[in-house]
Each structure stands twice: as C-alpha cells, then as structure tokens.
Amino acid sequence: MSRVFERQRSPIGLGLAALGRPGYINLGHAGDLERRYDVAAMRDHAHAVFDAAWAGGVRYFDAARSYGRAEEFLASWLAVRSIAPEALTIGSKWGYAYTAGWKATAEVHEVKEHSIARLGQQIVESRALLGSHLDLYQIHSATTASGVLENRDVIARLASLKREGIAIGLTVTGPEQANAVRLALDVRVGGSRLFDCVQATWNLLERSAGGALAEARAAGLAVIVKEPLANGRLTARNESPGFAPRRRSLETIALRHGVTIDAVALAAVIDEPWATVVLSGAATVDQLCSNLAARTVRLEAKEREELQNLAEPTRDYWSTRSTLPWT
C-alpha cells in the first residue's frame, strides 16, 4: 500500500466538502450551518469540527480547490494549532473551479476542466495555502470519458509532482467508477505506476466499485472511500417513504450496537478489507462524534448479509444523487 497513510491511526478521515462553502448536496446542509454564511463564522465553525476530529484521532483531512475556502480554513487551523506537517496527512484535488460566489443556491457551483492549464494553476493555489502540509494531490472526478487519464501533458506534470514528494491520486464518480479505476491502474510513467491512491464512492446503497477497489488495494494503492453515507441518505435525516424498510434494518442493527444508523453504515464500509480510509463528511461536531462511533462497531456475519440487501441498482443510485439539491 502507498506510504502516504503511514501516519493514519484511524480508519476514519474527514472530508471538507460540506465545510468550506455555503452550499452542498448533503441532506439538511443549510441547517447544519444555521444559514450563517459569513466567512469568519464559517471558518470558526470549520475549526470547531477540525478540533473535534483531531481530538477523536482523525489524521487525514481531504480538501479540494472547488470546496470554496476549505483549503484556506484548513490552513488557518493548522497555523493556529501549530500542527506540524508530519503529524497528519492532507490531500487536496484539482480539476474543478469553485464558481458559486459564496452563495448556497447558486446556479452553478463548480466547473470541471481537466486541462494542463487548470492543473498548473490549481497546484500553485493549493501549495500557496497548504505548503509542506500537502501530501496527496488528486485528479477530481476522473472518468474514462474525460480523457484526463490519457492526457500526456497532465500525466507528465503529475509525475513531476510525484518526484517532488507529493503522492498522486484520483477520485472517481458515477456509474462507470470501476472502469476509471482500472484504467488508472494501467497509467505508468517510466515503467512505474503513477497513482498512489484512488478515492471512490462506496456505500450500502452503491457497491459497484468494490471489485475494482479491491484490485487497486492489491496493486499497492491506498483506497479512500467517499460518500459512505450517500450524502445523508444513510442517516436519520432520510425520511423518504421508499427508504423506510431499509431504515428499519439499519435501526435494528444500530440498536444492538448502541449507536446511530450512520455509525452502522460507516462500520460496514470500514469492514471492507480494501478500505484504507473512510471519509466522514460531517458538517457539525455532533455528526462527527456520531460517525466516529463506527469504530466501535463489530458487525456480525448475519448483519453484514442483511445490509447487502440495502443496495440499489447502480444507475438508479446515481440518478437519485444527481437530483439532490444544493442547500
């Protein structure tokens, strides 16, 4: 496995998508921020969550250029707390530009561009904020259709960053995640595999990338799991009638273990042998504490089998995700 996570002592990391900008697609996000979108208020709110994560043993923090001021908030927290680069692992991503203008309900929140120009611009921006704390730089939402995994200029630039000591990764998304992972495994520079890490969506509703992620882990890559709670659909906030039978299954298991249903859903991801780090997308301290309880859950074989029944058809899952509102 890639050495980038040697400092990680917890199976749970913290993703910053819901903390660095006013709008996101997690259920109830606006309420989490109490609609207090002043930059200073959001920075202080993010710092409080970072403090709780640190106290809870979290040592991986995952940002992106498109997460509004996430890198800025993280950098200011590192400075205030005097946290040395060797004490934790920080990843960020390039490929999307934040375009919401600090509005929760903007028409367009981010714009994707996987060009060499965008990479050149955004690595400078990320380094300016995170400096020597930046350990991992990832292509944001690489797909087989985008061509980024075959762009020689991009691959060469990423290889040069790797020679400078930054680990290189990619995130994948959508119903063709597995194909993108397998394509990435074949990307080599000078005979050596380029990527150190892959980040993908895998949760109790969407399991389609599991086989490819197992292959990536076997090949020596670290595997980060994003959206393990399906943007809040695997939490108590999901009151959809169509989810009710699956919610009851989660609640029954949660009751046995003395935790909340989000902790059960996270525990199921942690339980996968190929998962290196599972990202909590918590937007509040209470959510984070609830998520961290997943580390105490030891699912029985019959419970794991029952949870397999929660899965949705892959394309149905991604179709539903595409309709989640930014709040």
C-alpha positions in Angstrom: 0.0 0.0 0.0 1.1 3.6 -0.6 3.1 5.1 2.2 1.0 8.2 2.2 -1.2 7.0 5.0 1.5 5.7 7.3 0.6 8.4 9.8 -3.1 7.5 9.8 -4.1 5.9 13.1 -7.9 5.9 12.5 -9.9 4.3 9.7 -11.9 7.5 9.5 -10.8 10.7 7.8 -12.6 14.0 7.4 -13.8 15.3 4.0 -14.3 19.0 3.8 -16.9 19.3 1.0 -19.6 20.4 3.4 -17.4 22.7 5.5 -15.7 25.0 3.0 -18.6 26.6 1.2 -22.2 27.7 1.9 -23.8 25.1 -0.4 -23.6 21.3 -0.7 -25.9 18.4 -1.5 -25.9 16.7 1.9 -29.4 16.4 3.3 -30.0 19.2 5.8 -26.8 21.0 5.0 -28.3 24.5 5.4 -29.4 23.7 8.9 -26.0 22.4 9.8 -24.6 25.8 9.1 -27.6 27.5 10.6 -27.5 29.6 7.3 -24.6 31.6 8.8 -22.6 32.1 5.7 -20.3 34.9 6.9 -16.8 33.8 6.1 -15.5 34.3 9.6 -18.4 32.4 11.1 -17.9 29.5 8.6 -14.2 29.5 9.4 -14.8 29.2 13.1 -17.4 26.5 12.5 -15.0 24.5 10.4 -12.2 25.0 13.0 -14.5 23.5 15.7 -15.1 20.4 13.6 -11.4 20.1 12.8 -10.7 20.3 16.6 -13.2 17.6 17.3 -11.7 15.4 14.5 -8.2 15.9 15.9 -9.3 15.1 19.4 -11.1 12.0 18.0 -7.9 10.7 16.4 -8.6 11.7 12.8 -5.3 12.3 11.0 -6.4 12.5 7.4 -8.2 15.7 6.0 -9.4 15.8 2.4 -10.0 19.1 0.6 -10.3 20.4 -2.9 -9.9 23.6 -4.9 -13.6 23.5 -5.6 -14.7 23.3 -1.9 -14.9 27.1 -1.6 -12.5 28.1 1.2 -11.8 24.6 2.5 -8.1 24.7 1.9 -7.9 28.2 3.4 -9.9 27.2 6.5 -7.7 24.1 6.9 -4.5 26.1 6.5 -5.6 28.7 9.1 -6.5 25.9 11.6 -3.1 24.2 11.1 -1.4 27.6 11.8 -3.5 28.4 14.9 -2.9 24.9 16.3 0.7 24.8 15.3 0.3 21.4 13.8 3.4 20.1 12.0 3.3 18.5 8.6 4.5 15.2 9.9 1.6 15.0 12.4 -1.1 14.3 9.9 -1.9 13.7 6.2 -3.6 16.2 3.9 -5.0 15.6 0.5 -6.5 18.0 -2.0 -7.8 17.9 -5.5 -7.6 19.8 -8.8 -9.9 19.8 -11.8 -12.9 21.8 -10.6 -13.2 25.6 -10.1 -15.5 26.9 -7.4 -18.0 29.2 -9.2 -20.8 29.7 -6.7 -19.7 33.2 -5.5 -20.3 32.2 -1.9 -24.0 31.6 -2.5 -25.7 28.5 -1.2 -28.2 28.3 -4.1 -26.0 29.5 -7.0 -27.0 28.4 -10.4 -23.6 26.7 -11.0 -21.4 25.7 -8.0 -18.4 24.3 -9.8 -17.0 23.9 -13.3 -14.9 20.9 -14.3 -11.8 21.2 -16.5 -9.1 18.6 -16.6 -6.6 20.6 -18.7 -2.9 21.0 -18.1 -3.6 24.7 -17.6 -6.1 24.1 -14.8 -3.6 21.7 -13.1 -0.8 24.2 -13.4 -3.0 27.0 -11.9 -4.5 24.9 -9.1 -1.4 23.2 -7.8 0.1 26.7 -7.3 -3.0 27.8 -5.4 -3.1 24.6 -3.2 0.6 24.9 -2.4 0.3 28.6 -1.6 -2.3 27.7 1.1 -1.1 24.3 2.4 2.6 24.5 1.7 4.5 21.5 3.0 1.3 20.1 4.6 0.1 19.0 1.2 0.8 15.2 1.0 -1.6 14.0 -1.7 -2.9 15.7 -4.9 -5.8 14.0 -6.7 -7.5 14.4 -10.0 -11.0 15.4 -9.1 -13.6 13.1 -10.6 -11.6 11.4 -13.3 -13.7 9.5 -15.8 -13.0 7.3 -18.8 -14.8 9.8 -21.0 -12.9 12.9 -19.9 -9.6 11.8 -21.4 -7.6 13.0 -18.4 -6.1 9.6 -17.8 -4.7 9.7 -21.3 -3.6 13.3 -21.4 0.2 13.1 -21.8 0.9 16.6 -20.6 -1.2 16.1 -17.4 0.4 12.7 -16.7 3.9 14.2 -17.1 3.1 17.1 -14.8 1.7 14.7 -12.2 4.7 12.5 -12.5 6.9 15.6 -11.8 4.9 16.4 -8.7 5.4 12.8 -7.5 9.2 13.2 -8.0 9.0 16.3 -5.7 7.5 14.1 -3.0 3.7 14.6 -3.4 1.7 11.4 -3.6 -0.6 11.3 -6.7 -4.2 10.1 -6.6 -7.5 10.4 -8.4 -11.2 10.4 -7.4 -13.8 8.7 -9.5 -17.6 9.2 -9.7 -20.7 7.9 -11.5 -21.9 4.5 -12.6 -18.6 3.8 -14.5 -16.3 4.3 -11.5 -14.9 0.8 -11.7 -13.8 1.3 -15.3 -12.0 4.6 -14.4 -10.2 2.8 -11.5 -9.0 0.0 -13.8 -7.9 2.5 -16.4 -5.9 4.4 -13.8 -4.1 1.2 -12.7 -2.6 1.0 -16.2 -1.2 4.5 -16.2 2.6 4.2 -15.9 5.5 6.7 -16.3 8.9 5.3 -16.8 7.7 1.8 -16.2 6.3 2.7 -12.7 2.6 3.1 -11.8 1.7 6.8 -11.5 -1.1 6.6 -8.9 -0.6 6.1 -5.2 -4.2 6.4 -4.2 -7.7 6.1 -5.5 -10.8 7.7 -4.0 -14.3 6.4 -4.9 -17.9 6.3 -3.7 -18.9 3.1 -2.0 -21.7 2.7 0.5 -24.5 0.3 1.4 -26.6 1.7 -1.5 -23.9 1.8 -4.1 -21.4 -1.1 -4.1 -20.5 -1.3 -7.8 -16.8 -0.2 -7.5 -16.0 -2.7 -4.8 -14.2 -5.2 -7.1 -12.1 -2.6 -8.8 -11.2 -1.1 -5.4 -10.0 -4.5 -4.2 -7.8 -4.7 -7.3 -6.4 -1.3 -6.6 -5.6 -2.2 -3.0 -4.0 -5.4 -4.1 -1.9 -3.4 -6.6 -0.5 -1.3 -3.7 -2.7 1.8 -3.9 -4.4 3.3 -0.9 -8.2 3.4 -1.2 -10.2 6.3 0.2 -13.9 5.9 0.4 -16.0 9.0 -0.1 -19.7 9.5 0.4 -20.1 6.4 2.7 -23.3 7.9 4.0 -24.7 8.6 0.5 -24.9 12.4 1.1 -27.0 11.9 4.2 -29.3 9.2 2.7 -27.9 6.7 5.1 -28.6 8.8 8.2 -31.7 9.5 10.3 -32.3 12.5 8.1 -33.6 10.3 5.3 -37.3 10.3 5.9 -38.3 9.1 2.4 -41.1 6.5 2.5 -39.2 4.5 -0.1 -36.2 4.2 2.3 -38.3 3.2 5.3 -37.8 -0.6 5.1 -34.0 -0.2 4.8 -34.0 2.4 7.5 -35.7 -0.1 9.9 -33.0 -2.7 9.1 -30.3 -0.1 10.0 -32.1 0.9 13.1 -32.4 -2.7 14.3 -28.7 -3.3 13.9 -27.8 0.1 15.4 -29.9 -0.6 18.5 -28.0 -3.9 19.0 -24.7 -2.0 19.0 -25.8 1.1 20.9 -25.0 3.5 18.0 -26.8 5.5 15.4 -27.6 4.3 11.9 -24.9 6.4 10.3 -22.3 4.6 12.5 -23.6 1.3 11.3 -23.4 2.4 7.7 -19.9 3.6 8.2 -18.9 0.5 10.0 -19.9 -1.6 7.0 -17.5 0.4 4.9 -14.7 0.2 7.4 -15.3 -3.6 7.4 -14.3 -3.9 3.8 -10.7 -5.2 3.7 -9.6 -3.0 0.8 -10.7 0.3 2.5 -7.7 2.4 3.8 -9.6 5.5 4.9 -13.3 6.1 5.1 -14.3 9.8 4.9 -16.8 11.3 7.3 -18.4 14.2 5.6 -19.6 15.7 8.9 -20.6 19.3 8.9 -21.1 19.6 12.7 -19.3 18.3 15.8 -22.3 16.2 16.8 -22.4 14.5 13.4 -18.7 13.8 13.6 -18.9 12.2 17.0 -21.8 10.1 15.8 -19.7 9.0 12.8 -16.7 8.2 14.9 -18.7 5.7 17.0 -18.5 3.4 13.9 -15.0 2.4 15.1 -16.6 0.5 18.0 -19.0 -1.5 15.8 -18.1 -5.1 15.0 -20.7 -6.4 12.6 -21.7 -10.0 12.7 -21.8 -12.1 9.6 -25.6 -12.2 9.6 -25.7 -8.4 9.9 -23.4 -7.9 7.0 -25.6 -10.2 5.0 -28.7 -8.3 5.9 -27.0 -5.0 5.0 -26.3 -6.3 1.5 -30.0 -6.1 0.8 -29.9 -2.3 1.0 -28.1 -1.9 -2.3 -29.8 -0.1 -5.2 -29.3 -0.6 -8.9 -26.2 1.4 -9.7 -27.7 3.8 -12.3 -30.7 4.4 -10.0 -28.4 5.4 -7.3 -26.5 7.9 -9.4 -29.7 9.2 -10.9 -31.1 9.9 -7.4 -27.8 11.6 -6.4 -28.0 13.9 -9.4 -31.3 15.3 -8.2 -30.2 16.1 -4.6 -30.5 19.9 -4.2 -27.7 22.2 -3.2 -28.6 23.8 0.2 
